[in-house]
Amino acid sequence: MKSGTGEEGEGSSDTKSEPLPVIQARVAAGKIHIYVHCRRQNGAMTKLIEKVESLDMVVLSTNFISLGDSAVDITIVAEAEKEKRLKMTVKEIETALRRCLNE
């Protein structure tokens, strides 16, 4: 998949070889699907949800899976706020979330 402009069906490139955190976002059926694989850290889920909401998106669902003592998988499904169109590319969303986790 290629990163894009928030168009339907677009998503980020394969990030298997990238260091943690690995963040992948894609847009499908009007929803933004965000996958995060990162080191376990206090408040990571809260930081991510707050960041998504600050990007004019509404969080519809979240999923948190612990992978032992050192890593977690987080999945967030969101959509642009009503009467607003997603103004960021998938790559920009990924970058914003990566910065959020590295603060």
C-alpha positions as CSV (number, residue, x, y, z in Angstrom):
1,M,0.0,0.0,0.0
2,K,1.1,3.6,-0.6
3,S,0.7,6.5,1.7
4,G,-1.8,9.0,0.4
5,T,-3.9,12.0,0.8
6,G,-6.7,10.4,3.0
7,E,-8.5,9.0,-0.1
8,E,-10.6,5.8,0.2
9,G,-8.6,2.7,0.4
10,E,-5.2,4.3,0.8
11,G,-2.8,3.4,3.5
12,S,0.8,3.4,4.5
13,S,3.7,1.4,3.2
14,D,4.9,-1.8,4.9
15,T,6.9,-0.9,8.0
16,K,8.1,-4.4,9.2
17,S,11.7,-3.3,9.2
18,E,11.2,0.1,10.9
19,P,12.2,0.5,14.6
20,L,9.5,0.9,17.3
21,P,7.0,2.5,17.3
22,V,5.5,1.0,14.2
23,I,2.5,3.0,13.1
24,Q,0.3,2.2,10.2
25,A,-2.8,4.2,9.2
26,R,-5.3,3.6,6.4
27,V,-8.6,5.0,5.3
28,A,-11.4,2.7,4.3
29,A,-15.2,3.1,4.2
30,G,-14.9,6.6,5.6
31,K,-13.1,5.4,8.7
32,I,-9.4,5.8,9.7
33,H,-7.9,2.6,10.9
34,I,-4.7,3.1,13.0
35,Y,-2.4,0.2,14.1
36,V,0.4,0.9,16.6
37,H,3.0,-1.6,17.8
38,C,5.2,0.0,20.4
39,R,7.2,-0.5,23.6
40,R,5.1,-0.7,26.7
41,Q,4.9,2.7,28.3
42,N,2.6,4.3,30.9
43,G,-0.2,6.4,29.3
44,A,0.5,5.3,25.6
45,M,-3.2,4.6,24.9
46,T,-4.3,7.9,26.5
47,K,-1.7,9.9,24.6
48,L,-2.8,8.3,21.3
49,I,-6.5,8.8,21.9
50,E,-5.9,12.5,22.9
51,K,-3.7,13.0,19.8
52,V,-6.3,11.5,17.4
53,E,-9.0,13.7,18.9
54,S,-6.8,16.8,18.5
55,L,-6.6,16.0,14.8
56,D,-10.4,16.6,14.5
57,M,-11.2,12.9,14.6
58,V,-13.7,11.0,16.8
59,V,-12.5,7.7,18.2
60,L,-15.1,5.0,17.5
61,S,-13.2,2.0,19.1
62,T,-9.9,1.0,20.6
63,N,-8.2,-2.3,21.2
64,F,-5.1,-2.9,23.4
65,I,-3.1,-6.1,23.4
66,S,-0.2,-6.7,25.7
67,L,2.7,-8.6,24.1
68,G,4.6,-9.8,27.2
69,D,6.3,-7.3,29.4
70,S,7.9,-5.1,26.7
71,A,5.5,-4.3,23.8
72,V,1.8,-3.6,23.0
73,D,-0.4,-3.6,20.0
74,I,-3.0,-0.8,19.9
75,T,-5.7,-0.5,17.3
76,I,-7.8,2.6,16.9
77,V,-10.8,3.2,14.6
78,A,-11.8,6.8,14.1
79,E,-13.6,9.1,11.7
80,A,-13.4,12.8,10.8
81,E,-15.6,14.9,13.0
82,K,-19.1,15.6,11.6
83,E,-19.1,18.4,9.0
84,K,-15.3,18.2,8.7
85,R,-13.3,16.4,6.1
86,L,-10.1,14.6,6.9
87,K,-7.5,17.2,6.0
88,M,-4.4,15.1,6.7
89,T,-2.7,12.5,4.6
90,V,-2.2,9.0,6.2
91,K,1.6,9.8,6.4
92,E,0.9,13.0,8.3
93,I,-1.4,11.1,10.8
94,E,1.4,8.5,11.3
95,T,4.0,11.2,11.8
96,A,1.8,13.0,14.4
97,L,1.2,9.8,16.3
98,R,4.8,8.8,16.2
99,R,5.9,12.2,17.6
100,C,3.2,11.9,20.3
101,L,4.6,8.6,21.5
102,N,8.2,9.9,21.4
103,E,7.5,12.9,23.7
